[in-house]
Amino acid sequence: MSQAATTTSPDPTLAPGHSYESVTDRIGSIVLQQKHGRNWVFGFAIAFFFVMVLNGAIGYLFLRGVGIWGINVPVAWGFAIVNFVWWIGIGHAGTLISAILLLLRQDWRTSINRFAEAMTLFAVACAGMFPLLHMGRPWMFYWMMPYPDTMRMWPQWRSPLVWDVFAVTTYAIVSAMFWFVGLIPDFATLRDRTQNPWLQKLFGVLSLGWRNSARHWQRFHWAYLLLAGLATPLVVSVHSVVAMDFAAAQVTGWHTTIFPPYFVAGAIFSGFAMVLTLAIPIRAAYGLKDFITMRHLDVMAKVMLAMGLIVAYGYAIEAFMAFYSGSPTERFLTVNRAIGPYWMAYWSLILCNVLVPQLLWFGKIRRSIPLLFIIAIIVNVGMWLERFVIIVISLHRDFVPSKWHMYYPTFWDWATLAGTIGFFLACLFLFARFFPIISMFEMRELVHETAQEPKAHP
Amino acid sequence: MSHQPIQLRILPATPSRTAPKVWRSLDEQGGRDQFYESLYREFPPNASELTDSQSRRDFLKLAGASVALAGLASCTRQPETRLVPYVHPPEEIIPGKPLFYASCAPSDGGRGVGVLVESHEGRPTKIEGNPLHPASLGATDAQTQAAILDLYDPDRSQSYTRNGAVSTWDGFVGSVSPVLEQLAADGGAGLCILTTTLTCPTQGDLLQKVLQRFPKASWHQWSAADHHQRRAGLLRAYDKPVDITYDFSKADVIVSLDCDFLSQFPGALTYARNFIDRRRIRFDQSGLHALNGPVNRLYVMETTPSLAGAMAEHHLPLTPSQLRDFTFTLAGALGVPNAPPTAALPPRQQAMIQLLTQRLTQSRGKCMVLAGETLDEYSHALVHQINHHLGNMGHTVLPRQSVEVQQVNQVQSLSALVAKLQSERCQMLLILEGNPAYDAPGDLHFADVLKTFTLSRPRQGPPPLAIHLSLYQDETSFLCNWHIPAAHWLESWGDLRAFDGTVGLTQPLIAPLYDGKSAIDLLAFFAGIVGKSDYEILRDYWKEHLQTGDFESAWRLALQQGHLPNSTSPLINDLPPASLAAPAPPPAPAGQMELILRPDPCIGDGRQANNGWLQELPKPLTKLTWDNAVLLSPADAKRLNVENGQVVKVAANGSTIQGPVWLFPGHADGCITIHLGYGRAKSGRAGGDFKNQVGFNAYPLATTSALTSAGPATLTPTGQHMELACTQLHQLIDPKHLASQTTNGVQTIPDRDLAPLEEWSELVGKALPAHSKPLSLFPAPEHQWDGHAWGMSIDTGACIGCNACVMACQSENNSPVVGKEQVLMGRQMHWIRIDRYYRGDPADPQQLRTIFQPLMCMHCETAPCELVCPVAATSHSKEGLNEMTYNRCVGTRYCSNNCPYKVRRFNFFQYSDLNTASYKLMHNPNVTVRARGVMEKCTYCVQRINEARIASKVSDQPIPDGAILTACQQVCPTQAIVFGDLHDPPAKVNRLKADGLSYAMLDEQLNTRPRTTYLKRVRWADAQSSEG
């Protein structure tokens, strides 16, 4: 089948020649038959090392306080919030792929939705850590939730941080449900195929008594569709609320009505970049080039390009409005972004997020796997820089110049960032090893569909 | 520490003393430096040391060991004592209610400033001004307030030591008494006493008694940086002990020749009040009115920018030698007889001379000329002559009998002592406070001399003995045989004359924490007075000297009011004009940089170096903390190719030191300023020691002939760089600039209506601006709150930038000290800060304007911080306070981000010291000591509001206007801060807010509606008069 991916044109969503059996075998065998490859062990060890770095960073943080980071009093939010927004943004692509594209009946989503959803879940886990870690007294985190306490104190509902709590927890719950429900038929497949009695029991529990009956399938499809409907508004709402953290404040550079849509576009932009960053090595490592074909990569690159253009429009309109508004502080901020002390961050952001993605206009570049991989990584860095620019540059020189101060990240800032990346990768390594990384039942459906109508609409 | 600590030599390379006859090692005999280093070091090299937090493990190991040994120690049977509970509590003590006692603080070189000390259940917690005392008028400076931290400083000396071994008072008496008997036998020829500037009548009397017992003993005085030129000039001009005070309330024209009468000057608090009172104005429909007579005009010629220079209409930066010529020329232009001839001055100076001549002659008898420490004694005498000539004597310039017990030239006095110590004519040296081993001029090599003295073994007689009474085990204590821990002035009885001679009484607020002795105790012992406490000695002295019928009631009244009535030094009305001999030869030729040494604006001459509050207090103009620096003008820095933080070698008078450069806009070109008081070799955790020096010591550069204006110096840049913790860069407000640029260490910032400076000429005929109505989307609520509505008005025209409010806030509100590294990261915790901005061209320092703007929480009515707190930890009270609930705060810091004024402070770590026992006594019990992870900020001193509310409820009377004074308002020397109830129409704060000069910061842009508003500072053009 290795020759299948390269021969046919136009790119199919599934390499020809696959049957129900071969699809199930190919994907299921990753979980059931393959041994821990040397590469897997090596990769997981590195990721696990960074998980331990994260443990250390968090332990020291709880011991000493948030002062171990570089934050100060104009820049009271630093890496923690930059990372939070970045991770939340990354998660968005997963939900978009699984929910919105499902509703839109985009068949190319099938082979990437499973690990995109897993990526969402792990990214949300990484993101969710930061609002807790960045608190001065994290052991009081539950005060952000409404609960019946004796003082009858509720959260302060006007604060966007409270909206954030609800948005992010809802997102985490729906994403987890969606992911798990989608896994049920595959768990059943694994239960039926495994020889190991322990795994039979484990997958048996996880598959919730799935017997492949038509009634099951019918209910499953409805449930899945409903969950997709539920998740769809979240794609827009979560990052809009995160954007509101900034837009509702009156800090120059934050207080902008464009933020919610621009944040959502940015989130999808970075999410697709992350899906590409993960998909390219996974399809190579596990020989899944038949399922994640060039067509997938091409389509994702196109989505990335479109989102990149929206984000670029956001940057342009932000700068334009600063001058059009006549507000001296807005003008100052814009100039300060470009030529102030953090000018490097700003221009790197423009390079990464505006200039480099323009290469994706060219079909050859979209089909060049190494280039696509590099561009995806550059976009990930660019989107991280975007959050840095928004948060740090806006804060470090605000209304009263006497309190201007620079923000320099410390070792612990970097350790926490690296630690969450390690945690994210470690989760993915475990996921790739112990769960079907591509939805088997949906691939079987795809086999069925491609057999029926070979020219599926693009 | 992120920078390389700079190792400084505290001793000159070639000590000019004879080799000791008896020596401990070859190094000592040869005078090798390592010996002195090791002498100052607590441990020999390679000995294990607990240097820093890095060695926490070591510390824990040792702590474990001492805990183990503590068990053994507890085997000793403790002496039986009785504990008596408060069955019948003292009448006046109500738990929770503070008591205020009047006392008197030694401020600015030992002159008294009346204070009220707040005491909670017997613990002094805060120092405030005494409105009845003429040197305070209710205000205090930062240094006096910080004394409360000195009192509770855990690094204070806690034991008597004899040659380093712990001893007791009885041990001291037992060992020294026989020596004293021996000394008394031959008239005490071998006894030398060294005191600081003495203004205490009782101590003076005791000294006389000591001198009666030892007629041949000698008394010397030395206070570093205590206006030596001024004293010498007075002695030179009048040849008798005379002091001069000034009446700023009568002065229309004030010319200061490098004299900063607003800070670090005897009587500065009173002068600041009187000076600003003549500048109070009102701007209403009918125009601008001066409230207390015509507005005075201030002309300042200065070397180092000063607070007076920041207030001046005209200021002219000059080097010390230029200033000397300027003074001579001014005297000549005014027609002072015998004025020394000078060469023609450059046009700018000549123009200033013309302007000053005109102004001064126009207001004869209503002007004054002041001389500062960079002028030599001859110029000081000449300035007195000018005041005589202008008819100011007895009007604005008031000669008085000296307030000092004995006014002597202290440089000569100390030099004489050094000569005695070297000549073996001295057998016993008693040093009453002061730290001459650290702060004596470099060319005296006092530390060497003292060490040689204590180690020498004469052929006849007992070995020499040096005794040091001091609050700290400092450089001098280390070289003396006996160290006696001093009682803090808050622990002992005493009396002090103020700048005008008023006698203030010092009352102890607490028994000595470490069994310290006061100078009175020690002098009484030397005088042979046995069995009398310092209180009895003080009382007996005044019983004898107070001419009053009923002593008992007069004494009680004096103790209650803090000073003796009618004790002002008498004026000398018939003082003849000063007689002037020929001027001293001009200083060394120019061409190099001239060096100026001044006491530090925060820690003074170094005696308060171990005070964390003062170390972290941003210096008024440079905004540096925790360090001194080589200050020079941006133009000179460009010429020498040095930049902020670059370490340079400064060589002058045969000594060389190293320190970082700091660019100082407005500084005169051609000279450098270094602040004294830093680089202590033995101080404490805040002040540093030989290993971890804080700042660098500039005393070695001073000589007996050149103390403040210390002659030519050469600067050699080194490759080193040192990070300086500055809380605000030099920021120049420039409306033309959109982007921020930094050139020559000065950052140009856009004009955003921050601290506006209004031109007088523009205000004439300008209509009163209509105060805008608050913007709101919502209709006005039907029910209007009619209770209290607290608000504040700050007059930037009256703010002299002296930092007293910052210190008051820190003391009142238990604000922690965070240390240099945290300041470098932008995490200082002061709730109030004084922003300092410049206007004008930094290349032309004469045109540079300095403006101060105190900034604390504005208590916005539409507070942006309240909106974003997820847990409602910051909320609005009905009375308009923006309240912070520490217990509820989870520390998201969102409020700080959303605060446009950036006045919120966050506890990034556990900053408050919760473990040191003595600090527990110091804290204000009415203010929470904040824990890690919570936000904090100015509360408008809500604890004081509540106290007034309780009092008003108890008495069933409304809270009168002025009954609530916030801590910052209370200590402000110029009453620039006014707090009150906005719903009380006659309240002063409402009149100020209705003034045409009033503006709300950033309100127009953000609609925050701050409760704190500002009055603009008016810049008075010279040509116009301001009658109103």
Chai-1 contact restraints between the chains, C-beta under 6 A:
chainA,res_idxA,chainB,res_idxB,connection_type,confidence,min_distance_angstrom,max_distance_angstrom,comment,restraint_id
A,G65,B,F908,contact,1.0,0.0,6.0,A-B,restraint_1
A,G65,B,F909,contact,1.0,0.0,6.0,A-B,restraint_2
A,G65,B,R932,contact,1.0,0.0,6.0,A-B,restraint_3
A,G65,B,G933,contact,1.0,0.0,6.0,A-B,restraint_4
A,V66,B,F908,contact,1.0,0.0,6.0,A-B,restraint_5
A,G67,B,F908,contact,1.0,0.0,6.0,A-B,restraint_6
A,G67,B,F909,contact,1.0,0.0,6.0,A-B,restraint_7
A,N72,B,M825,contact,1.0,0.0,6.0,A-B,restraint_8
A,N72,B,G826,contact,1.0,0.0,6.0,A-B,restraint_9
A,N72,B,R827,contact,1.0,0.0,6.0,A-B,restraint_10
A,V73,B,G826,contact,1.0,0.0,6.0,A-B,restraint_11
A,P74,B,K902,contact,1.0,0.0,6.0,A-B,restraint_12
A,A76,B,R893,contact,1.0,0.0,6.0,A-B,restraint_13
A,A76,B,S896,contact,1.0,0.0,6.0,A-B,restraint_14
A,A76,B,N897,contact,1.0,0.0,6.0,A-B,restraint_15
A,M135,B,V890,contact,1.0,0.0,6.0,A-B,restraint_16
A,M135,B,G891,contact,1.0,0.0,6.0,A-B,restraint_17
A,M135,B,T892,contact,1.0,0.0,6.0,A-B,restraint_18
A,G136,B,G891,contact,1.0,0.0,6.0,A-B,restraint_19
A,G136,B,G933,contact,1.0,0.0,6.0,A-B,restraint_20
A,G136,B,V934,contact,1.0,0.0,6.0,A-B,restraint_21
A,R137,B,V890,contact,1.0,0.0,6.0,A-B,restraint_22
A,R137,B,G891,contact,1.0,0.0,6.0,A-B,restraint_23
A,R137,B,G933,contact,1.0,0.0,6.0,A-B,restraint_24
A,M140,B,V890,contact,1.0,0.0,6.0,A-B,restraint_25
A,W143,B,V871,contact,1.0,0.0,6.0,A-B,restraint_26
A,W143,B,V890,contact,1.0,0.0,6.0,A-B,restraint_27
A,M144,B,P870,contact,1.0,0.0,6.0,A-B,restraint_28
A,P155,B,P870,contact,1.0,0.0,6.0,A-B,restraint_29
A,Q156,B,C869,contact,1.0,0.0,6.0,A-B,restraint_30
A,Q156,B,P870,contact,1.0,0.0,6.0,A-B,restraint_31
A,Q156,B,A872,contact,1.0,0.0,6.0,A-B,restraint_32
A,R158,B,L867,contact,1.0,0.0,6.0,A-B,restraint_33
A,S159,B,V868,contact,1.0,0.0,6.0,A-B,restraint_34
A,S159,B,C869,contact,1.0,0.0,6.0,A-B,restraint_35
A,S159,B,P870,contact,1.0,0.0,6.0,A-B,restraint_36
A,L161,B,P870,contact,1.0,0.0,6.0,A-B,restraint_37
A,L161,B,T892,contact,1.0,0.0,6.0,A-B,restraint_38
A,L161,B,Y894,contact,1.0,0.0,6.0,A-B,restraint_39
A,V162,B,P870,contact,1.0,0.0,6.0,A-B,restraint_40
A,A249,B,N898,contact,1.0,0.0,6.0,A-B,restraint_41
A,Q250,B,P864,contact,1.0,0.0,6.0,A-B,restraint_42
A,V251,B,N897,contact,1.0,0.0,6.0,A-B,restraint_43
A,R331,B,L738,contact,1.0,0.0,6.0,A-B,restraint_44
A,F332,B,P750,contact,1.0,0.0,6.0,A-B,restraint_45
A,V335,B,L738,contact,1.0,0.0,6.0,A-B,restraint_46
A,V335,B,A739,contact,1.0,0.0,6.0,A-B,restraint_47
A,I339,B,A739,contact,1.0,0.0,6.0,A-B,restraint_48
A,F399,B,P900,contact,1.0,0.0,6.0,A-B,restraint_49
A,F399,B,L1002,contact,1.0,0.0,6.0,A-B,restraint_50
A,V400,B,Y901,contact,1.0,0.0,6.0,A-B,restraint_51
A,V400,B,K902,contact,1.0,0.0,6.0,A-B,restraint_52
A,P401,B,Q731,contact,1.0,0.0,6.0,A-B,restraint_53
A,P401,B,I749,contact,1.0,0.0,6.0,A-B,restraint_54
A,S402,B,Q728,contact,1.0,0.0,6.0,A-B,restraint_55
A,S402,B,D835,contact,1.0,0.0,6.0,A-B,restraint_56
A,K403,B,K902,contact,1.0,0.0,6.0,A-B,restraint_57
A,H405,B,G826,contact,1.0,0.0,6.0,A-B,restraint_58
